[in-house]
Amino acid sequence: MIGIALHIAAGCIALALLLNGWRLWRGPALGDRIVALDTMVINAIALIVLIGMIGGNDTYFEAALLLAMVGFVSTIAYCKFILRGDIVE
Amino acid sequence: MSVIADVVIAALLLLGAGFALIGSWGLVRLPSTMERLHGPTKATTLGLGALLLASVAYFQTRLGIWTAHELLISLFLFITAPISANMIAKVHLHRVRIGAISEPDSIAGPPPRPDGEGDWATFEAPRRDNPASTANS
């Protein structure tokens, strides 16, 4: 039962990544594209966690933790660059 | 006992993936940028929290490994998601139009220039009534 649920969840996350990619492609404003990239990072974390559960390997969580931190910092840096034209003022 | 744990883990997995999918669907479907911020920042973060809880329970019941990394990830995400949402909303409100005709003007105009001889808030010594001020007026 857990195996089926794991694969359904991985399919849902993959579909969510596709939807984010569509918004990244289309997004009329720059804010939409930043939101889409931020959501893609969060969905990638979810996919890494699911892969770790499917493989029964708990080493993947280091990668997920690092990706969470790097995704947050990159979103903030992108926003600061657009707002001020500079990242470290 | 094991059956109950399996049902709980499967339910958490489906709930989390469903919330992530709903968040991304809202990102595609909602009409304006400020509304599109709602889907990813709330639903997707909640869905990832449910997935990480399922992962903690899975490794505890199946392999007997107690891992706390997932709780660390979900704590970090719950802290940082409102901050990034706030920054993205500021970008949407203050963005200066640079050339692209198809892109609509920003609502609130460019961010305010610092007054007088002042510099950006990170350089400036805190005085009363400037952004770096910590005095509770």
Backbone of each chain as ProteinMPNN parsed JSONL, in Angstrom:
{"seq_chain_A": "MIGIALHIAAGCIALALLLNGWRLWRGPALGDRIVALDTMVINAIALIVLIGMIGGNDTYFEAALLLAMVGFVSTIAYCKFILRGDIVE", "coords_chain_A": {"N_chain_A": [[0.831, -1.207, 0.0], [1.934, 1.231, 0.82], [3.858, 1.477, -1.134], [2.362, 1.889, -3.501], [1.163, 4.33, -2.806], [3.432, 5.92, -2.59], [4.295, 5.997, -5.263], [2.134, 7.219, -6.512], [2.238, 9.696, -5.243], [4.722, 10.61, -6.158], [4.109, 10.898, -8.852], [2.19, 12.962, -8.685], [3.789, 15.07, -7.74], [5.519, 15.337, -9.884], [3.747, 16.184, -11.852], [3.023, 18.617, -10.722], [5.464, 19.943, -10.934], [5.581, 20.195, -13.7], [3.437, 21.944, -14.123], [4.418, 24.202, -12.786], [6.569, 24.747, -14.466], [5.2, 25.512, -16.727], [4.097, 27.925, -15.849], [6.424, 29.315, -15.388], [7.312, 29.556, -17.988], [5.262, 31.004, -19.253], [4.552, 33.199, -17.57], [3.373, 36.42, -17.052], [4.365, 38.627, -15.554], [7.437, 39.535, -13.867], [7.447, 38.767, -11.222], [5.826, 36.505, -11.211], [7.484, 34.636, -12.411], [9.507, 34.389, -10.533], [8.091, 33.33, -8.389], [7.365, 30.903, -9.537], [9.872, 29.669, -9.848], [10.669, 29.459, -7.161], [8.693, 27.733, -6.192], [9.272, 25.528, -7.725], [11.695, 24.747, -6.611], [10.817, 23.948, -4.061], [9.161, 21.819, -4.758], [11.063, 20.157, -5.895], [12.505, 19.471, -3.628], [10.543, 17.956, -2.333], [10.379, 15.84, -4.156], [12.938, 14.735, -3.934], [12.831, 13.814, -1.295], [10.832, 11.875, -1.59], [12.11, 10.105, -3.358], [14.162, 9.242, -1.719], [12.608, 7.836, 0.156], [11.517, 5.825, -1.466], [13.801, 4.449, -2.277], [14.667, 3.628, 0.179], [16.713, 4.905, 1.55], [18.376, 7.001, 3.703], [20.115, 9.044, 3.218], [19.573, 10.96, 1.406], [18.427, 13.141, 2.575], [20.191, 15.025, 3.408], [20.852, 16.29, 1.026], [18.337, 17.359, 0.469], [18.007, 19.178, 2.561], [20.127, 20.948, 2.084], [19.302, 21.907, -0.403], [16.966, 23.231, 0.304], [17.974, 25.383, 1.803], [19.649, 26.689, -0.113], [17.794, 27.296, -2.084], [16.103, 29.142, -0.793], [17.924, 31.243, -0.243], [18.658, 31.939, -2.845], [16.244, 32.822, -3.931], [15.772, 35.119, -2.35], [18.038, 36.609, -3.037], [17.612, 37.074, -5.746], [15.261, 38.61, -5.644], [16.209, 40.847, -4.215], [18.057, 41.8, -6.032], [16.431, 42.615, -8.142], [14.914, 44.583, -6.904], [16.762, 46.509, -5.917], [18.895, 46.615, -7.664], [21.233, 45.581, -6.824], [22.912, 43.192, -4.808], [24.305, 42.767, -2.354], [24.233, 45.347, -0.319]], "CA_chain_A": [[0.0, 0.0, 0.0], [2.794, 2.414, 0.851], [4.527, 1.58, -2.428], [1.45, 2.541, -4.448], [1.012, 5.737, -2.406], [4.678, 6.616, -2.933], [4.385, 6.276, -6.692], [1.122, 8.235, -6.833], [2.739, 10.992, -4.774], [5.773, 11.063, -7.076], [3.443, 11.382, -10.064], [1.582, 14.267, -8.397], [4.838, 16.09, -7.656], [6.02, 15.572, -11.237], [2.751, 17.01, -12.536], [3.141, 19.967, -10.159], [6.653, 20.561, -11.537], [5.229, 20.59, -15.067], [2.595, 23.152, -14.051], [5.31, 25.313, -12.465], [7.32, 25.067, -15.661], [4.315, 26.277, -17.62], [3.993, 29.297, -15.349], [7.735, 29.922, -15.613], [7.377, 29.859, -19.407], [4.268, 31.986, -19.653], [4.343, 34.223, -16.569], [3.446, 37.754, -17.645], [5.216, 39.531, -14.777], [8.651, 38.916, -13.346], [7.105, 38.142, -9.947], [5.319, 35.152, -11.473], [8.591, 33.726, -12.696], [10.223, 34.1, -9.285], [7.24, 32.4, -7.631], [7.443, 29.586, -10.162], [11.171, 29.061, -9.524], [10.657, 29.101, -5.742], [7.861, 26.547, -6.042], [9.99, 24.392, -8.316], [12.676, 24.275, -5.626], [10.118, 23.223, -3.004], [8.722, 20.533, -5.302], [12.24, 19.304, -6.057], [12.785, 18.916, -2.298], [9.574, 16.883, -2.107], [10.739, 14.701, -5.006], [14.127, 14.105, -3.35], [12.381, 13.062, -0.116], [10.118, 10.691, -2.066], [13.091, 9.163, -3.906], [14.81, 8.632, -0.572], [11.722, 6.838, 0.751], [11.375, 4.683, -2.374], [15.032, 3.678, -2.233], [14.984, 3.215, 1.53], [18.041, 5.451, 1.853], [18.122, 8.267, 4.389], [21.184, 10.006, 2.956], [19.071, 12.001, 0.517], [17.886, 14.303, 3.278], [21.218, 16.068, 3.409], [20.659, 17.042, -0.214], [17.099, 18.131, 0.562], [18.245, 20.303, 3.471], [20.966, 21.926, 1.382], [18.522, 22.53, -1.47], [16.05, 24.174, 0.938], [18.711, 26.614, 2.141], [20.114, 27.377, -1.317], [16.631, 27.854, -2.758], [15.667, 30.356, -0.084], [18.9, 32.328, -0.432], [18.643, 32.41, -4.228], [15.04, 33.626, -4.126], [15.966, 36.432, -1.736], [19.03, 37.357, -3.805], [16.969, 37.51, -6.991], [14.349, 39.713, -5.321], [16.996, 42.025, -3.857], [18.674, 42.327, -7.244], [15.451, 43.342, -8.936], [14.459, 45.772, -6.187], [17.783, 47.525, -5.677], [19.967, 46.572, -8.632], [22.438, 45.195, -6.113], [22.517, 42.14, -3.875], [24.846, 43.138, -1.051], [24.295, 46.822, -0.397]], "C_chain_A": [[0.866, 1.258, 0.0], [3.508, 2.588, -0.483], [3.659, 2.279, -3.457], [1.32, 4.024, -4.122], [2.253, 6.536, -2.755], [4.721, 6.96, -4.412], [3.327, 7.279, -7.125], [1.62, 9.625, -6.431], [3.829, 11.509, -5.694], [5.169, 11.569, -8.381], [2.817, 12.746, -9.862], [2.639, 15.355, -8.373], [5.392, 16.382, -9.043], [5.056, 16.445, -12.024], [2.811, 18.454, -12.037], [4.351, 20.683, -10.732], [6.369, 21.006, -12.966], [4.395, 21.863, -15.057], [3.448, 24.375, -13.718], [6.121, 25.727, -13.682], [6.488, 25.849, -16.656], [4.216, 27.715, -17.165], [5.315, 30.028, -15.521], [7.878, 30.341, -17.068], [6.471, 31.026, -19.746], [4.349, 33.285, -18.88], [4.427, 35.644, -17.068], [4.376, 38.678, -16.876], [6.435, 38.779, -14.27], [8.39, 38.222, -12.018], [6.592, 36.723, -10.132], [6.457, 34.169, -11.689], [9.36, 33.396, -11.425], [9.408, 33.127, -8.439], [7.354, 31.0, -8.209], [8.762, 28.902, -9.833], [11.211, 28.61, -8.068], [9.839, 27.827, -5.511], [8.524, 25.32, -6.644], [11.033, 23.848, -7.346], [11.979, 23.456, -4.547], [9.656, 21.857, -3.513], [9.899, 19.595, -5.539], [12.643, 18.694, -4.717], [11.84, 17.756, -2.014], [9.931, 15.644, -2.909], [11.965, 13.974, -4.454], [13.738, 13.265, -2.139], [11.675, 11.784, -0.546], [11.089, 9.653, -2.626], [13.839, 8.472, -2.768], [13.946, 7.582, 0.097], [11.585, 5.621, -0.143], [12.62, 3.808, -2.318], [15.385, 3.174, -0.854], [16.333, 3.726, 2.02], [17.843, 6.82, 2.488], [19.253, 9.269, 4.203], [20.702, 11.173, 2.11], [18.645, 13.255, 1.256], [18.914, 15.392, 3.448], [21.047, 16.947, 2.178], [19.412, 17.905, -0.128], [17.285, 19.358, 1.455], [19.074, 21.381, 2.794], [20.164, 22.651, 0.313], [17.531, 23.534, -0.885], [16.763, 25.485, 1.241], [19.1, 27.383, 0.89], [18.939, 27.997, -2.068], [16.145, 29.125, -2.11], [16.619, 31.51, -0.361], [18.844, 32.842, -1.866], [17.392, 33.216, -4.52], [15.224, 35.025, -3.56], [16.968, 37.255, -2.534], [18.434, 37.889, -5.1], [16.048, 38.705, -6.728], [15.13, 40.98, -5.0], [17.621, 42.65, -5.097], [17.669, 43.114, -8.067], [15.03, 44.622, -8.231], [15.513, 46.873, -6.179], [18.832, 47.602, -6.769], [21.285, 46.122, -8.038], [22.024, 44.153, -5.09], [23.003, 42.464, -2.479], [25.056, 44.636, -1.066], [25.388, 47.342, 0.513]], "O_chain_A": [[0.584, 2.222, -0.712], [3.741, 3.715, -0.92], [4.128, 3.144, -4.196], [1.357, 4.873, -5.012], [2.156, 7.692, -3.169], [5.124, 8.06, -4.791], [3.579, 8.103, -8.005], [1.452, 10.598, -7.166], [3.876, 12.703, -5.989], [5.648, 12.548, -8.954], [2.89, 13.602, -10.744], [2.428, 16.44, -8.915], [5.704, 17.53, -9.358], [5.473, 17.333, -12.769], [2.67, 19.396, -12.817], [4.296, 21.885, -10.993], [6.843, 22.055, -13.403], [4.608, 22.758, -15.875], [3.245, 25.451, -14.28], [6.34, 26.917, -13.911], [6.993, 26.736, -17.345], [4.246, 28.632, -17.985], [5.329, 31.232, -15.774], [8.494, 31.366, -17.359], [6.881, 31.943, -20.457], [4.229, 34.362, -19.464], [5.508, 36.053, -17.49], [5.114, 39.447, -17.492], [6.461, 37.549, -14.249], [9.022, 37.212, -11.708], [6.877, 35.84, -9.323], [6.415, 33.03, -11.223], [9.816, 32.266, -11.246], [9.964, 32.205, -7.842], [7.429, 30.021, -7.467], [8.789, 27.7, -9.567], [11.714, 27.53, -7.759], [10.236, 26.954, -4.738], [8.363, 24.208, -6.142], [11.237, 22.636, -7.263], [12.47, 22.398, -4.154], [9.745, 20.859, -2.798], [9.761, 18.379, -5.403], [13.071, 17.541, -4.663], [12.258, 16.708, -1.522], [9.807, 14.524, -2.414], [12.031, 12.746, -4.495], [14.233, 12.152, -1.961], [11.882, 10.728, 0.051], [10.916, 8.456, -2.398], [14.119, 7.275, -2.835], [14.452, 6.558, 0.557], [11.54, 4.495, 0.353], [12.524, 2.58, -2.312], [16.308, 2.372, -0.712], [17.011, 3.064, 2.805], [17.22, 7.7, 1.894], [19.343, 10.243, 4.95], [21.322, 12.237, 2.086], [18.512, 14.318, 0.65], [18.562, 16.56, 3.613], [21.089, 18.175, 2.261], [19.41, 19.046, -0.591], [16.787, 20.44, 1.147], [18.777, 22.571, 2.905], [20.314, 23.859, 0.132], [17.274, 24.573, -1.493], [16.235, 26.564, 0.975], [18.906, 28.597, 0.827], [19.061, 29.088, -2.624], [15.809, 30.088, -2.8], [16.186, 32.62, -0.673], [18.966, 34.046, -2.093], [17.449, 34.189, -5.271], [14.874, 36.01, -4.21], [16.786, 38.461, -2.698], [18.716, 39.017, -5.505], [16.047, 39.68, -7.478], [14.766, 42.066, -5.452], [17.709, 43.873, -5.208], [18.002, 44.158, -8.629], [14.81, 45.642, -8.884], [15.195, 48.039, -6.408], [19.597, 48.566, -6.807], [22.335, 46.262, -8.665], [20.916, 44.21, -4.558], [22.226, 42.444, -1.525], [25.951, 45.139, -1.744], [25.602, 48.552, 0.591]]}, "seq_chain_B": "MSVIADVVIAALLLLGAGFALIGSWGLVRLPSTMERLHGPTKATTLGLGALLLASVAYFQTRLGIWTAHELLISLFLFITAPISANMIAKVHLHRVRIGAISEPDSIAGPPPRPDGEGDWATFEAPRRDNPASTANS", "coords_chain_B": {"N_chain_B": [[-1.045, -2.877, 14.476], [1.098, -2.317, 12.761], [-0.379, -2.176, 10.446], [-2.006, 0.025, 10.934], [-0.037, 2.006, 11.063], [0.86, 1.881, 8.435], [-1.428, 2.752, 7.058], [-1.658, 5.363, 8.039], [0.759, 6.495, 7.14], [0.487, 6.258, 4.353], [-1.785, 7.849, 3.966], [-0.8, 10.344, 4.784], [1.153, 10.731, 2.836], [-0.387, 10.869, 0.451], [-1.956, 13.077, 1.061], [-0.021, 15.109, 1.332], [1.155, 15.162, -1.264], [-1.112, 15.782, -2.729], [-1.699, 18.359, -1.735], [0.576, 19.75, -2.623], [0.193, 19.543, -5.355], [-2.192, 20.97, -5.609], [-1.323, 23.508, -4.876], [0.42, 24.13, -7.018], [-1.384, 24.019, -9.101], [-2.998, 26.152, -8.43], [-1.131, 28.154, -8.857], [-1.029, 28.119, -11.599], [-3.666, 28.66, -12.305], [-4.921, 30.847, -11.035], [-5.975, 34.326, -11.313], [-4.379, 36.83, -11.043], [-1.108, 38.242, -10.233], [-0.659, 38.758, -7.48], [-2.608, 37.147, -6.387], [-1.719, 34.722, -7.268], [0.413, 34.295, -5.637], [-0.604, 33.077, -3.381], [-1.142, 30.301, -3.684], [1.366, 28.644, -4.031], [2.824, 29.504, -1.726], [1.365, 28.841, 0.54], [-0.187, 26.366, 0.252], [1.65, 24.576, -0.958], [3.786, 24.565, 0.834], [2.561, 23.507, 3.097], [1.89, 20.971, 2.09], [4.438, 19.891, 1.673], [5.265, 19.765, 4.315], [3.551, 17.721, 5.277], [4.47, 15.576, 3.724], [7.061, 15.313, 4.733], [6.567, 14.602, 7.371], [5.391, 12.097, 6.884], [7.649, 10.843, 5.916], [9.314, 10.776, 8.189], [7.788, 9.028, 9.831], [7.804, 6.773, 8.215], [10.523, 5.95, 8.046], [10.907, 5.457, 10.709], [9.124, 3.309, 11.308], [9.598, 1.326, 9.35], [12.418, 0.892, 8.982], [13.443, 1.355, 11.437], [14.986, 3.557, 11.955], [15.701, 6.56, 13.497], [15.198, 9.635, 12.322], [15.895, 13.061, 12.291], [16.224, 14.983, 10.424], [14.21, 15.621, 8.637], [12.313, 16.991, 10.111], [13.813, 19.209, 10.652], [14.083, 20.275, 8.068], [11.387, 20.89, 7.509], [10.819, 22.757, 9.505], [12.605, 24.789, 8.768], [11.57, 25.459, 6.241], [9.015, 26.353, 6.934], [9.662, 28.614, 8.284], [10.967, 30.159, 6.322], [9.248, 30.462, 4.118], [7.179, 32.545, 4.386], [8.88, 34.781, 4.338], [10.097, 34.76, 1.814], [7.787, 35.02, 0.291], [6.97, 37.582, 1.035], [9.089, 39.087, 0.002], [8.766, 38.598, -2.737], [6.298, 39.736, -3.195], [6.971, 42.389, -2.696], [8.707, 42.82, -4.836], [6.869, 42.585, -6.914], [5.26, 44.792, -6.405], [6.976, 47.022, -6.526], [8.488, 47.003, -8.799], [10.517, 48.383, -11.301], [9.819, 49.483, -14.561], [11.599, 48.204, -17.221], [11.931, 48.654, -20.202], [10.579, 46.304, -21.408], [7.742, 46.0, -23.255], [5.483, 44.465, -23.124], [5.116, 43.95, -20.516], [3.243, 44.791, -17.636], [3.017, 48.01, -15.948], [4.535, 48.65, -12.746], [2.767, 48.616, -9.629], [3.178, 50.278, -7.397], [5.256, 51.928, -8.085], [8.822, 52.784, -8.291], [11.086, 51.663, -5.656], [11.442, 53.764, -2.749], [13.771, 56.487, -2.848], [16.556, 56.954, -0.681], [16.502, 59.568, 1.789], [17.859, 62.879, 1.375], [21.235, 63.165, 2.242], [21.439, 60.583, 2.826], [22.151, 57.055, 2.706], [21.617, 53.686, 1.482], [19.705, 51.627, 3.704], [21.282, 49.714, 4.987], [23.806, 50.805, 5.116], [23.543, 52.98, 6.661], [23.776, 54.97, 9.6], [21.724, 54.303, 12.387], [19.087, 56.522, 12.771], [16.43, 58.47, 14.229], [13.358, 58.024, 12.495], [14.451, 57.059, 10.093], [14.865, 54.263, 7.783], [16.592, 52.448, 9.052], [16.182, 52.8, 11.668], [15.81, 51.82, 15.039], [14.406, 52.771, 17.081], [11.554, 52.829, 19.087], [9.033, 54.692, 18.251]], "CA_chain_B": [[-0.164, -1.718, 14.705], [1.806, -2.018, 11.513], [-1.364, -1.784, 9.432], [-2.389, 1.404, 11.24], [1.069, 2.878, 10.651], [0.864, 1.95, 6.97], [-2.535, 3.599, 6.599], [-1.335, 6.758, 8.359], [1.828, 6.975, 6.255], [-0.051, 6.413, 2.993], [-2.667, 9.01, 3.954], [0.024, 11.564, 4.824], [1.794, 10.883, 1.524], [-1.348, 11.343, -0.541], [-2.345, 14.438, 1.451], [1.056, 16.033, 0.996], [1.283, 15.306, -2.713], [-2.297, 16.497, -3.198], [-1.558, 19.786, -1.43], [1.584, 20.317, -3.529], [-0.416, 19.663, -6.686], [-3.17, 22.061, -5.555], [-0.573, 24.754, -4.891], [0.892, 24.427, -8.366], [-2.558, 24.276, -9.931], [-3.373, 27.536, -8.148], [-0.152, 29.015, -9.517], [-1.38, 28.221, -13.01], [-5.052, 28.947, -12.594], [-5.434, 32.094, -10.455], [-5.901, 35.355, -12.356], [-3.386, 37.904, -10.978], [0.131, 37.828, -9.582], [-0.787, 38.741, -6.033], [-3.381, 35.958, -6.012], [-0.912, 33.538, -7.545], [1.333, 34.059, -4.53], [-1.217, 32.3, -2.311], [-1.079, 28.852, -3.875], [2.633, 28.018, -3.658], [3.4, 29.793, -0.418], [0.654, 28.183, 1.635], [-0.551, 24.97, 0.031], [2.808, 23.732, -1.237], [4.563, 24.399, 2.061], [1.829, 22.558, 3.944], [2.034, 19.646, 1.513], [5.778, 19.382, 1.952], [5.286, 19.385, 5.729], [2.919, 16.403, 5.422], [5.376, 14.574, 3.144], [8.203, 15.088, 5.616], [6.056, 13.814, 8.496], [5.279, 10.726, 6.402], [8.995, 10.275, 5.816], [9.769, 10.448, 9.55], [7.084, 7.839, 10.289], [8.213, 5.638, 7.391], [11.831, 5.436, 8.451], [10.798, 4.933, 12.071], [8.434, 2.029, 11.388], [10.136, 0.317, 8.448], [13.839, 0.591, 9.151], [13.86, 1.57, 12.809], [15.944, 4.657, 12.031], [15.083, 7.815, 13.918], [15.849, 10.741, 11.631], [15.313, 14.358, 12.613], [16.499, 15.938, 9.349], [12.981, 16.06, 7.993], [11.712, 18.029, 10.95], [14.64, 20.398, 10.447], [13.721, 20.854, 6.768], [10.054, 21.505, 7.537], [10.934, 23.97, 10.323], [13.261, 25.811, 7.951], [10.663, 25.924, 5.19], [7.905, 27.104, 7.518], [10.166, 29.943, 8.635], [11.403, 30.971, 5.193], [8.237, 30.682, 3.079], [6.592, 33.891, 4.435], [9.863, 35.812, 4.0], [10.237, 34.856, 0.358], [6.534, 35.552, -0.255], [6.993, 39.023, 1.249], [10.03, 39.689, -0.952], [8.218, 38.527, -4.095], [5.248, 40.749, -3.271], [7.633, 43.684, -2.832], [9.172, 42.921, -6.223], [5.737, 42.833, -7.798], [4.721, 46.137, -6.198], [7.915, 48.121, -6.739], [9.372, 46.762, -9.92], [10.63, 49.452, -12.283], [9.724, 48.927, -15.898], [12.829, 48.394, -17.985], [11.916, 48.333, -21.616], [9.662, 45.308, -21.951], [6.464, 46.656, -23.462], [4.365, 43.575, -22.799], [4.96, 43.787, -19.075], [2.519, 45.928, -17.08], [3.731, 48.862, -15.005], [4.393, 48.254, -11.352], [1.646, 49.303, -9.008], [3.572, 51.281, -6.415], [6.411, 52.691, -8.516], [10.092, 52.283, -7.793], [11.261, 51.807, -4.214], [11.788, 55.15, -2.451], [15.168, 56.832, -2.656], [16.846, 57.437, 0.674], [16.358, 61.014, 1.823], [18.999, 63.752, 1.613], [22.558, 62.592, 2.026], [21.404, 59.219, 3.336], [22.43, 55.961, 1.79], [20.713, 52.589, 1.771], [19.537, 51.426, 5.143], [22.323, 48.891, 5.594], [25.002, 51.595, 5.343], [23.261, 54.208, 7.38], [23.681, 54.893, 11.052], [20.316, 54.434, 12.744], [18.556, 57.73, 13.378], [14.978, 58.416, 14.275], [12.625, 58.237, 11.244], [14.953, 56.481, 8.85], [14.525, 52.839, 7.796], [17.439, 51.657, 9.934], [15.921, 53.17, 13.052], [15.222, 50.807, 15.901], [13.708, 53.44, 18.168], [10.097, 52.683, 19.018], [8.626, 56.09, 18.378]], "C_chain_B": [[0.528, -1.317, 13.421], [0.845, -1.558, 10.419], [-1.787, -0.341, 9.655], [-1.297, 2.373, 10.79], [1.108, 3.006, 9.133], [-0.219, 2.885, 6.457], [-2.211, 5.066, 6.848], [-0.281, 7.306, 7.405], [1.3, 7.194, 4.843], [-0.96, 7.63, 2.908], [-1.876, 10.308, 3.972], [0.698, 11.808, 3.48], [0.819, 11.457, 0.506], [-1.794, 12.769, -0.232], [-1.278, 15.441, 1.033], [1.188, 16.25, -0.498], [0.082, 16.054, -3.284], [-2.2, 17.986, -2.926], [-0.534, 20.444, -2.343], [0.989, 20.522, -4.915], [-1.425, 20.812, -6.705], [-2.465, 23.412, -5.582], [-0.109, 25.116, -6.293], [-0.268, 24.698, -9.318], [-3.06, 25.698, -9.698], [-2.411, 28.51, -8.795], [-0.481, 29.178, -10.994], [-2.721, 28.906, -13.195], [-5.502, 30.339, -12.139], [-5.123, 33.283, -11.361], [-4.766, 36.368, -12.243], [-2.19, 37.474, -10.14], [-0.007, 37.745, -8.072], [-1.626, 37.574, -5.556], [-2.568, 34.69, -6.235], [0.109, 33.275, -6.45], [0.745, 33.108, -3.493], [-0.963, 30.809, -2.452], [0.24, 28.243, -3.425], [3.027, 28.274, -2.217], [2.645, 29.115, 0.708], [0.465, 26.698, 1.372], [0.673, 24.09, -0.174], [3.648, 23.518, 0.006], [3.892, 23.416, 2.998], [1.976, 21.131, 3.423], [3.402, 19.05, 1.776], [5.923, 19.01, 3.42], [4.678, 18.012, 5.948], [3.816, 15.304, 4.865], [6.533, 14.267, 4.083], [7.781, 14.334, 6.87], [5.917, 12.353, 8.101], [6.642, 10.06, 6.327], [9.558, 9.902, 7.188], [9.123, 9.152, 10.012], [7.535, 6.602, 9.521], [9.541, 5.069, 7.848], [11.808, 4.905, 9.876], [10.206, 3.528, 12.084], [9.089, 0.954, 10.517], [11.544, -0.092, 8.821], [14.31, 0.791, 10.577], [14.899, 2.66, 12.965], [15.197, 5.903, 12.482], [15.842, 8.962, 13.259], [15.136, 12.029, 11.968], [15.549, 15.377, 11.513], [15.22, 16.499, 8.765], [12.313, 17.156, 8.792], [12.485, 19.331, 10.801], [14.261, 21.082, 9.138], [12.376, 21.554, 6.862], [10.062, 22.756, 8.411], [11.534, 25.107, 9.501], [12.313, 26.352, 6.895], [9.525, 26.746, 5.766], [8.368, 28.488, 7.942], [10.386, 30.773, 7.382], [10.315, 31.258, 4.173], [7.57, 32.058, 3.186], [7.574, 34.982, 4.039], [9.988, 35.916, 2.488], [8.949, 35.371, -0.274], [6.489, 37.07, -0.11], [7.915, 39.691, 0.243], [9.453, 39.686, -2.363], [7.092, 39.544, -4.255], [5.853, 42.144, -3.405], [8.152, 43.882, -4.252], [8.008, 43.259, -7.14], [5.216, 44.26, -7.636], [5.668, 47.214, -6.7], [8.711, 48.022, -8.018], [9.34, 47.931, -10.9], [10.564, 48.839, -13.67], [10.99, 49.25, -16.678], [12.584, 47.873, -19.387], [10.844, 47.394, -22.095], [8.254, 45.901, -22.05], [5.33, 45.789, -22.948], [4.125, 43.504, -21.303], [4.247, 44.998, -18.476], [3.379, 46.727, -16.112], [3.559, 48.348, -13.592], [3.36, 49.134, -10.682], [2.126, 50.478, -8.19], [4.773, 52.097, -6.854], [7.697, 52.132, -7.949], [10.202, 52.433, -6.291], [11.784, 53.204, -3.889], [13.289, 55.35, -2.326], [15.388, 57.227, -1.201], [16.906, 58.96, 0.685], [17.706, 61.7, 2.024], [20.321, 63.087, 1.302], [22.593, 61.135, 2.445], [21.727, 58.209, 2.263], [21.427, 54.85, 2.091], [20.773, 52.22, 3.241], [20.659, 50.617, 5.771], [23.592, 49.672, 5.855], [24.803, 52.623, 6.427], [23.288, 53.973, 8.873], [22.223, 55.088, 11.45], [20.009, 55.777, 13.389], [17.058, 57.519, 13.536], [14.425, 58.716, 12.878], [13.406, 57.857, 9.995], [14.772, 54.963, 8.926], [15.382, 52.0, 8.72], [17.143, 51.912, 11.402], [15.327, 52.014, 13.826], [14.476, 51.436, 17.065], [12.21, 53.222, 18.021], [9.462, 54.024, 19.326], [7.381, 56.192, 19.227]], "O_chain_B": [[0.547, -0.147, 13.04], [1.166, -0.702, 9.595], [-1.915, 0.43, 8.704], [-1.582, 3.422, 10.213], [1.356, 4.088, 8.599], [0.01, 3.697, 5.559], [-2.452, 5.915, 5.99], [-0.397, 8.431, 6.919], [1.623, 8.196, 4.205], [-0.93, 8.365, 1.921], [-2.22, 11.261, 3.273], [0.805, 12.95, 3.032], [1.141, 12.403, -0.213], [-1.989, 13.576, -1.141], [-1.581, 16.486, 0.457], [1.319, 17.385, -0.956], [0.225, 16.86, -4.204], [-2.57, 18.798, -3.774], [-0.742, 21.571, -2.793], [1.24, 21.534, -5.569], [-1.513, 21.546, -7.69], [-2.935, 24.352, -6.224], [-0.227, 26.266, -6.714], [-0.148, 25.511, -10.234], [-3.493, 26.373, -10.632], [-2.823, 29.582, -9.239], [-0.246, 30.236, -11.576], [-2.897, 29.661, -14.151], [-6.361, 30.95, -12.775], [-4.134, 33.265, -12.093], [-4.216, 36.749, -13.277], [-2.246, 36.472, -9.427], [0.461, 36.792, -7.449], [-1.407, 37.055, -4.462], [-2.701, 33.713, -5.499], [0.621, 32.162, -6.335], [1.485, 32.41, -2.801], [-0.617, 30.131, -1.485], [0.246, 27.405, -2.524], [3.514, 27.367, -1.542], [3.238, 28.836, 1.75], [0.901, 25.862, 2.164], [0.741, 22.985, 0.365], [4.169, 22.424, 0.224], [4.556, 22.589, 3.623], [2.164, 20.195, 4.2], [3.528, 17.859, 2.064], [6.621, 18.051, 3.748], [5.216, 17.214, 6.716], [3.919, 14.227, 5.451], [6.943, 13.114, 4.221], [8.544, 13.516, 7.386], [6.275, 11.463, 8.873], [6.787, 8.876, 6.63], [10.194, 8.86, 7.345], [9.808, 8.268, 10.525], [7.639, 5.515, 10.089], [9.681, 3.858, 8.019], [12.585, 4.017, 10.226], [10.712, 2.649, 12.781], [9.129, -0.212, 10.91], [11.837, -1.279, 8.962], [15.443, 0.444, 10.909], [15.614, 2.707, 13.967], [14.17, 6.256, 11.904], [16.995, 9.226, 13.6], [13.906, 12.089, 11.935], [15.124, 16.525, 11.641], [15.136, 17.683, 8.436], [11.809, 18.129, 8.233], [11.905, 20.416, 10.819], [14.131, 22.305, 9.083], [12.218, 22.67, 6.368], [9.376, 23.727, 8.091], [11.044, 26.236, 9.528], [12.252, 27.561, 6.673], [9.107, 27.732, 5.16], [7.578, 29.431, 7.963], [10.041, 31.954, 7.355], [10.441, 32.221, 3.416], [7.4, 32.707, 2.154], [7.174, 35.997, 3.47], [9.988, 37.016, 1.934], [9.002, 36.086, -1.274], [6.028, 37.77, -1.012], [7.577, 40.737, -0.312], [9.623, 40.652, -3.106], [6.942, 40.146, -5.319], [5.326, 42.986, -4.132], [8.054, 44.976, -4.808], [8.128, 44.103, -8.028], [4.78, 44.874, -8.61], [5.217, 48.221, -7.246], [9.54, 48.89, -8.292], [8.27, 48.407, -11.279], [11.174, 47.802, -13.929], [11.399, 50.406, -16.783], [12.992, 46.76, -19.717], [10.232, 47.666, -23.128], [7.653, 46.26, -21.037], [4.343, 46.289, -22.409], [3.068, 43.057, -20.859], [4.616, 46.131, -18.783], [4.335, 46.212, -15.532], [2.567, 47.693, -13.273], [3.108, 50.259, -11.114], [1.552, 51.565, -8.271], [5.275, 52.898, -6.066], [7.688, 51.139, -7.222], [9.489, 53.244, -5.699], [12.513, 53.776, -4.698], [13.996, 54.505, -1.776], [14.49, 57.777, -0.565], [17.316, 59.573, -0.301], [18.579, 61.196, 2.732], [20.504, 62.514, 0.227], [23.654, 60.51, 2.427], [21.593, 58.475, 1.069], [20.492, 55.05, 2.867], [21.765, 52.471, 3.926], [20.969, 50.797, 6.949], [24.389, 49.281, 6.708], [25.762, 53.089, 7.042], [22.878, 52.919, 9.358], [21.551, 55.96, 10.899], [20.587, 56.132, 14.416], [16.492, 56.539, 13.052], [14.961, 59.563, 12.164], [13.044, 58.307, 8.908], [14.551, 54.425, 10.01], [14.946, 50.93, 9.144], [17.769, 51.32, 12.281], [14.446, 51.31, 13.332], [13.969, 50.731, 17.938], [11.66, 53.414, 16.937], [9.362, 54.441, 20.48], [6.877, 57.292, 19.454]]}, "name": "protein", "num_of_chains": 2, "seq": "MIGIALHIAAGCIALALLLNGWRLWRGPALGDRIVALDTMVINAIALIVLIGMIGGNDTYFEAALLLAMVGFVSTIAYCKFILRGDIVEMSVIADVVIAALLLLGAGFALIGSWGLVRLPSTMERLHGPTKATTLGLGALLLASVAYFQTRLGIWTAHELLISLFLFITAPISANMIAKVHLHRVRIGAISEPDSIAGPPPRPDGEGDWATFEAPRRDNPASTANS"}
